[in-house]
Amino acid sequence: MRKITEWSFRNKAALSLMIVMALAMGMMSYLRMPMEFMPPADNPQVMITTIGPGSSAKMMEQQVTQRVEQAVMYMPGKTSMLSASGDGYSQVTVNFGSGTNMKEATHEIEQSISGIVLPQQVMEPFVLQLNTTMIPISWITLAFDSDLNEGERSSWTERVVDELKKVDGAGEIQVTGAVKPIVSIIPDTSMLAEKGVPLQLLLGVLQGRGVSASLGERDINGQTVHFKLTDQLSSLETIQNLPLAMGVKLSDVAAVEWSNGQEGISRMNGKDAVLLTVAKTAEANAVAVGDQIEKVVRQLQSERSDVDVVELISTAESITGSVNSMLREVLLGALFATVVILVFMRNLKATFITILSIPLSLGITLYLLQLSGISLNVITLGGVAVAVGRLVDDSIVVIENIYRRLQREAFSIRLVTDATKEVASAITSSTIVTVAVFLPMGLLRGSLQNFLLPFALTVSYSLLASLIVALTVVPVLSAWLLKGTKEREHAGPAVFASFVRWNLERKWLPLTLSIVLLAASVGAYIAMPKGAMDASSAHHVNVTLQYPSDMPLERVREGGEDLERYMLGDDRVEWALLTMGNSSDMARYGSVTSPTLVTILVDLKEDVDAETFMRDLKANREEYDRAELQASAIDIMMGGSGTSVMVDVTGDDPALLANTASTLTVQIGKLNAIRTVESNQQSMKPVYAFKLNPEKTRGDEAVMQLNSLLNPIPIGSVTLDGADVPVIIQPSANPISEQELKGLSIMTAEGPTTLSRLGEFVRTEEPSLFYHKEGKPYIRITATADPEQLSVAGEEIGKLVDELTLPEGVHVIVGGASAELSEDFADLGLTALISIALVYLIMVLTFKTLRAPLAIMVTLPLAAIGAVTGLLATGVTPDFTAMFGALMLIGIVVTNAIVLIDRVKQNEEYMPIREALVEAATTRMRPIMMTALATICAMLPLVFGEHASTNIVSQSLAIVVIGGLAVATLLTLVIVPCTYELLFFCKARRQRRTAG
C-alpha cells in the first residue's frame, strides 16, 4: 500500500486530473444511468389464469384447473405447482428453480395449454410471468359525471389511451372497468315456440359468416382478374335480417341491439371510473416516461370538466422522491460527519481533506455502477445512504495519524508516507472485511439476491473507492494543506489510560459483566416478537370487504358503496378507488378474486398514521352484516406486508382432511396472537344438482339448452364501424325461486318438457374455493396475525400442529408470512455465519496469527448488546430489515477493533503487551470515536426520515446499526484489550514478572 501512496506523490498532476475525472464521470454516470423503481428481477413463477363468468367453483376445478394441471405437470425445471379454483375463475401457479430460463419456461407452458379443450363459456387462459420491469409507471383514473352516456365514456377512454400510447417509451396499457359495446341477442321464448324454432338454432346464427376467400383467377373481358368472395356483417340491421329457418329471420324471434358489456366495476371517489395502468418499454427511462405522461394527463384534464383525469400514482414521482430523500439524507449525513471531525480535529483544513472523500467516493461508485449495468433505484440509493458515514472512516484514520505526527515532528513527505503506512494495513483489512460481509449475499435465494446484490455492490464500490482515496488523495492533500501546521500535541487522556489499566488488572470483572449483558440481550431478543415491516408510515391502505359466496352481487355492491362513502367522509383520506369482480384485463395480469369481494385502495393524506387509520376502520366491522372487513398497509409497486399464516392440510382422504382442518381451525382461533381464522371448506355455496333421467333425454342436449337459457353465451364477433364487437346471446330465463327453476322447459323428443318431469333436484352445498397442490386437493386455513406478533403467531401455530395427533396419510404444513419471515431470517443467519468466517480469515491473513483476530471478533457479541438495547429502548419490533442491519454490523464494528489491534501489534515491537494495549487504546481512542460518531451521525437521518414501508433501508435497520456500533465502540476500548491480554496471558505475565 505504501507504493500507492508514493506513486501519488510522484504523479501529483495525474492525481489531480484523476480527481477531476472521478467527479466528472460520477456526474455523467448519474445523468446517464437509467432510473427505475426497483432493480430488474425475475420471479421464477408462471401463473395461468382463466375466467369463466357464471361458472361454479366445482366446474372450474374439474373442467379447467385439472386440465391445465395435467398439461403442465411435467414441465422441465418445475419445483412445485399450486392452484386455486373459485366461482368464475381458475389460477394455476407453477414455480421453477432459480436457475430456470423463464422465457423458455413460459413459452413451453403456452404451447402445452394451447391444445386444452375448455367449456364454451370459459375464456382462453392467460399466461403471465412477472418481472420487476413490468411494474406500471403510472396509475390513471377517468372518473365520469353521472350524466355522461356510455358512448361518450367509451370514446373518451379510447381518446385517453391513444394519447398515452403516443408517449415515447410507453408500453402496454391495461384498461380496467371500461364499458365495451357488445351486440346482444335477446331470445323471445314465446315467438320461438310460435315459429317452431329451437333455441339451439340461435347458437349457430353466425356460423359461416364473415368469410373472405380467394376463388382464383379468370379471364374476364380479355383481362386476367382475381376473383374473391367476401361476406361481412357490417351493420346491426344486417344481423337482424339473418335467416334462421324457412321464412324466419333472427329479428322475428329475438331482439338484436347494442348493449354495454362491463366485466368488472371500478369507482373513484364515488364516481364510475376507468382505471388505466401504464407500463414502459424495457429500455425506457421510468422518470422520463413518467414526466411525459404527467404532461399528457394535465392536458387531457383541461379539455373536459365532466371527466376527472387523475394520475393517482406515478413511478417517476416515487423515484424522484426517493432520490431527493436519499440525497437529503446523504447530505445531512455528510454534514453531521463534518461536524464530528471538526469537533475532534479542531482544524478546518484537516476537516476539508477528510470530507472530500465523500464526493470522490460517490463519483467513482456511480461510474462503477453504470459499468456494472445497475440502474439508479431505491435499493442502490439506500446503499449510498448506508455507506455515506463509512466513507470517511479510512480518511479519518489516515488524516488523524498524519495530523498527530505533524504536531510533534517536522514536516516531510517521508513523514506523510510513513504516517499513512502505519495505518494502511489496518484500514485496508477493515475495508476488505466490510466488503467481505456483503459477498455471501450471492448465496441467498433468488428474489433476495436480486434485491440485495445491487445494494451490496453499491456499498462495496463505495468502500473500496474510499480506501483508494484515503491512500492517495488524503496524503497528497495533507502534505499540501497541513504543511506548517502548529497545534498543541494531542495526548490521550491520562484518566482513560488509568481506566484501561485498571480493567486489565481486573479482567474478570469487565469480561463477566459483558457476558451477563450478552446473555440478557440474547434472552431479550428471543423473547421479542418478530414482525412484518413497519406500516405506520405507509401512504396506502388496501381495504377488503369479503361477503359469503352465496350473497347476491347487488347486495355486495351496496355494501361496498356504503364502505366507500364512510371512507370518503373521513378527512384523513385523500382518495379511494373501489374495484369489484373479475375481468379479462385483470386476469391477463394474474389478478382474479372472489366475485363477492370488494377491494378499496385508499390513499392517506400526509402525516396520517396508517396503523391508527386501520384500527379505526376495523372498529366498524359490525356495520357490515355477514362480511369480513380487513385492512392492510400496502406499497403499490412492491405489494403489501403480509401478516397471514397459512396452514395447509394435505392427504388423499377428503373426510380425514375435513375433520383435521375443522379441529385446527377451532384450535388456532383460540390463540391470542390471531385476529381472524378461516378455511376454504367454510366458504360454502348452495348448489342445486339436477339428476337427469337418461331415459327422458340426452344430457348434452339438456346442458346446451339450459346453458343458453340461463347464461350469456358468446357466439362470435362481427366487425362494425371498423371494430370487432362480440355477439352474445343473453339468457332468456331468470328463475328466482326453486319452483321457477323446476318449471324451466327444454325441447325433448316428446316436445317442450319441464325439468321437473325430466329428473329430480337435490339441494346441496359445495365449497366456493378449491385448492390443489401438485394436482391433489388440500384444505387451506388462513390465520391473520397482529403484525408485531407475527413470529409469535407462527411459533404458536407450529407448536399446536406438532402436538396434534394426525390421522395416517394426513400432513399439515405451516407457511405464509411467518414462514417466509423465518426463511428470510434463516437465510440472513446463514449469510452472517459465512460473513463471520470470511472476516476471521481476512484478519488471520492480516495479522499472521490465530489468536489476535479472536480478540477482534469479541466486538460482534458486544454489538449484539447494543443492537438489542436500541430496539428495546425505541420499542421497534425486529423485522427483516433489522436483521439486515445486524448483518451490516459484522463488517462495521470490527473495523475499530482492527485499528486498535494493528496499533498494539506495532507497539509490541518495543513494548510489553500491557503497555502496548494501554498506549494503543489511548492513542487510537480519538480516531475510533471519530469514525464511530461519524457513522452514527450519518445514519441519524435514516432514524428520523420517512421511508417506504417495504424499503430495506428503514428505521429499524438504522437503530440496530447505531445501537450496535455505539455500544461496541465504547466496550471495544476496554473489552478487546482485556481479551487480547487473556489470549496472550502467559506471555504477558512473563513480561510483567521480568519487568517487576
ZIUR-V712508 format. One record per residue. N is the residue number from 1. D_FIRST is the distance of its C-alpha to the first C-alpha in Angstrom with 2 decimals. Layout:
# ZIUR-V712508
n->[N:N]
d_first->[D_FIRST:D_FIRST]
This chain:
# ZIUR-V712508
n->[1:2:3:4:5:6:7:8:9:10:11:12:13:14:15:16:17:18:19:20:21:22:23:24:25:26:27:28:29:30:31:32:33:34:35:36:37:38:39:40:41:42:43:44:45:46:47:48:49:50:51:52:53:54:55:56:57:58:59:60:61:62:63:64:65:66:67:68:69:70:71:72:73:74:75:76:77:78:79:80:81:82:83:84:85:86:87:88:89:90:91:92:93:94:95:96:97:98:99:100:101:102:103:104:105:106:107:108:109:110:111:112:113:114:115:116:117:118:119:120:121:122:123:124:125:126:127:128:129:130:131:132:133:134:135:136:137:138:139:140:141:142:143:144:145:146:147:148:149:150:151:152:153:154:155:156:157:158:159:160:161:162:163:164:165:166:167:168:169:170:171:172:173:174:175:176:177:178:179:180:181:182:183:184:185:186:187:188:189:190:191:192:193:194:195:196:197:198:199:200:201:202:203:204:205:206:207:208:209:210:211:212:213:214:215:216:217:218:219:220:221:222:223:224:225:226:227:228:229:230:231:232:233:234:235:236:237:238:239:240:241:242:243:244:245:246:247:248:249:250:251:252:253:254:255:256:257:258:259:260:261:262:263:264:265:266:267:268:269:270:271:272:273:274:275:276:277:278:279:280:281:282:283:284:285:286:287:288:289:290:291:292:293:294:295:296:297:298:299:300:301:302:303:304:305:306:307:308:309:310:311:312:313:314:315:316:317:318:319:320:321:322:323:324:325:326:327:328:329:330:331:332:333:334:335:336:337:338:339:340:341:342:343:344:345:346:347:348:349:350:351:352:353:354:355:356:357:358:359:360:361:362:363:364:365:366:367:368:369:370:371:372:373:374:375:376:377:378:379:380:381:382:383:384:385:386:387:388:389:390:391:392:393:394:395:396:397:398:399:400:401:402:403:404:405:406:407:408:409:410:411:412:413:414:415:416:417:418:419:420:421:422:423:424:425:426:427:428:429:430:431:432:433:434:435:436:437:438:439:440:441:442:443:444:445:446:447:448:449:450:451:452:453:454:455:456:457:458:459:460:461:462:463:464:465:466:467:468:469:470:471:472:473:474:475:476:477:478:479:480:481:482:483:484:485:486:487:488:489:490:491:492:493:494:495:496:497:498:499:500:501:502:503:504:505:506:507:508:509:510:511:512:513:514:515:516:517:518:519:520:521:522:523:524:525:526:527:528:529:530:531:532:533:534:535:536:537:538:539:540:541:542:543:544:545:546:547:548:549:550:551:552:553:554:555:556:557:558:559:560:561:562:563:564:565:566:567:568:569:570:571:572:573:574:575:576:577:578:579:580:581:582:583:584:585:586:587:588:589:590:591:592:593:594:595:596:597:598:599:600:601:602:603:604:605:606:607:608:609:610:611:612:613:614:615:616:617:618:619:620:621:622:623:624:625:626:627:628:629:630:631:632:633:634:635:636:637:638:639:640:641:642:643:644:645:646:647:648:649:650:651:652:653:654:655:656:657:658:659:660:661:662:663:664:665:666:667:668:669:670:671:672:673:674:675:676:677:678:679:680:681:682:683:684:685:686:687:688:689:690:691:692:693:694:695:696:697:698:699:700:701:702:703:704:705:706:707:708:709:710:711:712:713:714:715:716:717:718:719:720:721:722:723:724:725:726:727:728:729:730:731:732:733:734:735:736:737:738:739:740:741:742:743:744:745:746:747:748:749:750:751:752:753:754:755:756:757:758:759:760:761:762:763:764:765:766:767:768:769:770:771:772:773:774:775:776:777:778:779:780:781:782:783:784:785:786:787:788:789:790:791:792:793:794:795:796:797:798:799:800:801:802:803:804:805:806:807:808:809:810:811:812:813:814:815:816:817:818:819:820:821:822:823:824:825:826:827:828:829:830:831:832:833:834:835:836:837:838:839:840:841:842:843:844:845:846:847:848:849:850:851:852:853:854:855:856:857:858:859:860:861:862:863:864:865:866:867:868:869:870:871:872:873:874:875:876:877:878:879:880:881:882:883:884:885:886:887:888:889:890:891:892:893:894:895:896:897:898:899:900:901:902:903:904:905:906:907:908:909:910:911:912:913:914:915:916:917:918:919:920:921:922:923:924:925:926:927:928:929:930:931:932:933:934:935:936:937:938:939:940:941:942:943:944:945:946:947:948:949:950:951:952:953:954:955:956:957:958:959:960:961:962:963:964:965:966:967:968:969:970:971:972:973:974:975:976:977:978:979:980:981:982:983:984:985:986:987:988:989:990:991:992:993:994:995:996]
d_first->[0.00:3.80:5.34:5.30:6.75:8.88:10.00:11.16:13.23:14.67:15.71:17.03:20.05:18.31:16.12:19.47:21.10:18.54:19.13:22.83:22.57:20.75:23.56:26.22:25.21:25.05:28.52:29.90:28.65:30.26:33.49:33.53:32.50:35.62:36.64:38.06:39.21:37.62:35.30:37.34:38.39:41.25:43.64:44.62:48.20:51.31:54.26:57.77:59.98:63.74:66.28:70.01:71.84:74.66:73.64:73.54:70.50:72.37:73.18:69.60:68.39:70.94:71.28:67.82:65.08:66.30:66.65:63.14:61.75:63.57:62.20:58.50:58.70:57.00:54.27:51.32:48.27:50.42:49.38:52.11:54.97:56.52:59.42:61.46:65.00:66.82:69.79:69.29:65.81:63.79:60.05:58.35:54.59:52.84:49.34:47.00:43.88:40.53:40.03:43.41:43.83:45.74:47.30:48.91:49.95:51.59:53.40:54.73:56.03:57.76:59.46:60.47:62.21:63.82:66.81:67.55:71.07:71.07:74.05:75.49:74.41:70.77:68.29:65.91:62.70:59.53:56.30:53.08:49.42:47.28:43.89:42.11:42.58:46.30:46.09:48.60:47.38:50.65:53.64:56.78:60.25:63.58:66.02:69.63:72.59:75.44:77.85:75.80:77.31:75.39:75.70:74.09:71.27:70.63:70.68:68.36:65.89:65.93:65.43:62.32:60.85:61.54:59.83:56.72:56.56:56.38:53.02:50.31:48.08:50.62:51.18:53.80:55.97:57.55:60.88:62.13:65.55:67.04:70.74:71.44:74.94:76.80:80.30:82.14:85.18:87.19:89.96:93.42:94.69:98.29:98.30:96.58:99.37:102.06:100.85:100.24:96.63:94.18:90.89:89.03:90.23:88.05:84.93:85.62:86.69:83.61:83.62:84.01:83.30:80.65:81.07:80.05:80.92:81.57:84.97:84.47:86.09:89.72:91.84:93.30:95.55:94.38:90.65:88.07:86.63:84.34:86.09:84.18:85.04:83.37:84.25:82.39:83.25:82.61:84.37:85.41:89.05:88.43:86.98:89.95:92.40:90.88:93.65:93.52:96.94:100.21:101.03:98.21:95.25:92.08:93.14:96.41:94.72:91.42:89.93:87.18:85.09:81.73:79.74:76.31:73.93:71.33:69.28:67.41:67.76:65.32:65.99:64.00:65.07:68.51:69.10:69.23:65.99:64.02:60.30:58.08:54.54:52.60:49.68:47.44:46.70:43.55:41.61:42.97:41.06:42.52:42.38:44.01:46.73:47.32:47.83:50.39:52.21:52.45:54.13:56.56:57.46:58.18:60.38:62.30:62.82:64.49:66.98:68.93:69.88:71.24:67.95:64.82:61.79:58.85:55.23:54.55:50.89:48.36:44.96:43.99:44.92:42.99:39.81:40.19:40.83:37.77:35.60:37.15:36.94:33.28:32.50:34.48:32.66:29.23:30.44:31.99:28.90:26.85:29.69:29.77:26.05:26.54:29.43:27.56:24.73:27.41:29.48:26.78:25.11:28.42:26.74:27.21:24.46:21.79:23.37:23.34:19.62:18.97:21.65:20.50:17.81:20.84:22.49:19.34:18.24:21.88:22.30:19.52:20.98:24.48:23.60:22.00:25.05:27.37:25.78:26.21:29.85:29.80:32.32:32.24:34.22:34.72:32.25:29.29:30.37:30.45:26.86:25.92:28.13:26.60:22.93:23.54:23.39:20.11:18.47:18.32:17.10:13.36:14.41:17.01:14.88:12.66:15.86:17.87:15.82:15.81:19.46:20.44:19.14:20.91:24.07:24.48:22.79:23.38:21.14:18.84:15.74:14.49:15.33:13.38:10.09:11.02:12.10:8.96:7.14:10.32:9.99:6.42:7.58:10.88:10.46:8.49:11.29:13.89:13.32:13.47:16.45:18.17:17.82:19.15:22.16:23.31:23.02:26.30:28.14:28.66:30.98:33.30:36.75:37.42:38.11:35.52:32.84:34.01:33.71:30.60:28.37:28.22:27.51:24.67:23.14:23.51:21.74:18.93:18.42:18.59:16.01:13.39:14.29:14.08:10.49:9.64:12.14:10.88:7.48:9.65:13.31:13.64:12.35:14.46:17.39:17.25:17.63:20.49:22.30:21.88:22.82:25.99:25.76:28.33:28.53:29.89:27.28:26.57:27.47:27.65:31.28:33.34:35.27:32.28:31.25:34.84:34.83:31.81:33.45:36.77:35.28:33.62:37.07:38.69:36.16:38.98:39.91:36.72:35.95:39.54:39.55:36.42:38.05:41.24:39.49:37.62:40.92:42.66:40.02:40.21:43.99:44.01:41.81:44.08:47.10:45.74:47.08:44.58:45.65:45.22:43.11:44.63:47.26:48.51:46.65:47.79:49.84:51.85:54.17:55.83:59.38:61.51:65.23:66.28:70.02:71.73:72.14:75.92:75.70:77.28:74.75:76.70:76.34:72.63:72.28:74.37:72.18:69.03:70.55:71.61:68.03:66.86:69.32:68.21:64.55:65.40:67.33:64.24:62.70:59.21:59.43:58.33:59.70:60.84:60.93:63.41:63.44:65.86:66.72:65.15:64.96:63.90:61.24:59.67:60.12:58.23:55.12:55.90:57.48:60.76:62.41:65.67:68.47:69.27:65.80:65.25:61.68:60.93:57.52:57.29:55.02:54.72:54.55:51.59:51.00:53.33:52.30:52.64:53.25:56.13:57.61:57.59:59.13:61.90:62.53:62.88:65.39:67.82:67.85:71.51:72.51:71.92:74.44:73.30:69.89:66.44:64.34:60.54:57.70:53.94:51.04:49.58:46.82:48.63:45.79:44.30:47.41:48.57:47.21:49.65:51.25:53.67:53.80:55.43:57.50:58.71:61.74:62.12:64.82:67.78:70.67:71.12:73.31:70.82:68.03:70.16:71.15:67.61:66.27:69.10:68.37:64.65:65.34:67.61:65.24:62.16:64.20:64.75:61.05:60.08:56.78:58.61:60.11:62.04:62.63:64.40:64.77:65.83:68.99:70.11:70.00:73.45:75.68:79.44:80.35:83.83:84.14:87.11:88.49:90.38:93.53:92.93:96.69:96.85:94.15:90.92:87.62:85.73:88.48:88.47:84.70:84.82:87.63:86.26:82.83:84.39:86.57:83.83:80.54:79.41:79.25:77.22:79.29:77.25:76.41:78.06:76.86:78.32:77.40:74.57:72.86:73.01:74.92:75.31:78.88:79.51:82.73:82.93:84.45:88.19:88.51:86.99:88.38:87.67:89.56:90.13:93.69:92.59:90.04:92.80:95.01:92.75:94.67:93.54:95.49:96.71:99.35:101.91:100.75:98.87:98.23:96.55:93.66:95.66:98.04:95.31:93.55:92.37:89.64:87.42:85.25:82.01:78.56:75.37:71.70:70.36:66.90:65.97:62.61:61.70:58.80:58.62:62.11:63.65:64.86:63.34:63.87:61.13:61.24:59.19:58.44:56.97:54.96:53.89:50.32:49.09:50.92:49.73:48.09:51.08:53.46:51.63:51.65:55.34:56.40:54.46:56.17:59.53:59.11:58.15:61.28:63.55:65.68:65.39:68.20:67.58:65.82:64.46:60.73:59.00:55.48:53.79:51.49:50.92:48.56:48.22:47.36:44.84:43.32:43.22:41.62:38.93:38.29:38.25:35.80:33.40:34.01:33.08:29.95:29.06:29.59:27.36:24.63:25.01:24.77:21.53:20.08:21.26:19.91:16.32:16.66:18.30:15.47:13.07:15.62:17.42:20.72:23.28:24.67:21.90:21.13:24.90:24.88:22.39:24.68:27.51:26.36:27.64:31.30:30.91:29.94:33.02:35.18:34.06:34.32:37.87:38.84:37.77:39.90:42.82:42.69:42.73:45.13:43.00:43.71:40.67:40.41:38.05:35.73:35.60:34.50:31.82:30.66:30.61:28.38:25.92:26.07:24.55:21.17:21.62:23.04:20.67:17.75:19.58:20.32:16.73:15.85:19.02:18.65:15.12:16.84:19.77:17.91:16.59:20.22:21.80:20.82:23.57:25.46:27.73:26.75:29.04:27.98:24.28:25.16:27.29:24.82:21.94:24.35:25.68:22.46:20.66:23.93:23.47:20.09:21.36:24.68:23.28:21.13:24.09:26.66:24.81:24.69:28.28:29.61:28.03:29.92:33.19:34.49:34.30:36.64:39.19:38.73:40.92:39.81:41.60:43.08:41.24:37.80:35.00:33.55:36.34:37.41:37.29:33.64:32.73:34.94:33.34:29.77:30.86:33.03:30.60:27.66:29.98:31.47:28.33:26.61:29.65:30.14:26.49:26.73:29.79:30.00:26.48:26.99:30.45:29.32:26.57:29.18:31.63:29.38:29.00:32.59:33.87:31.11:31.35:35.14:35.12:32.93:35.31:38.34:37.02:36.29:39.62]
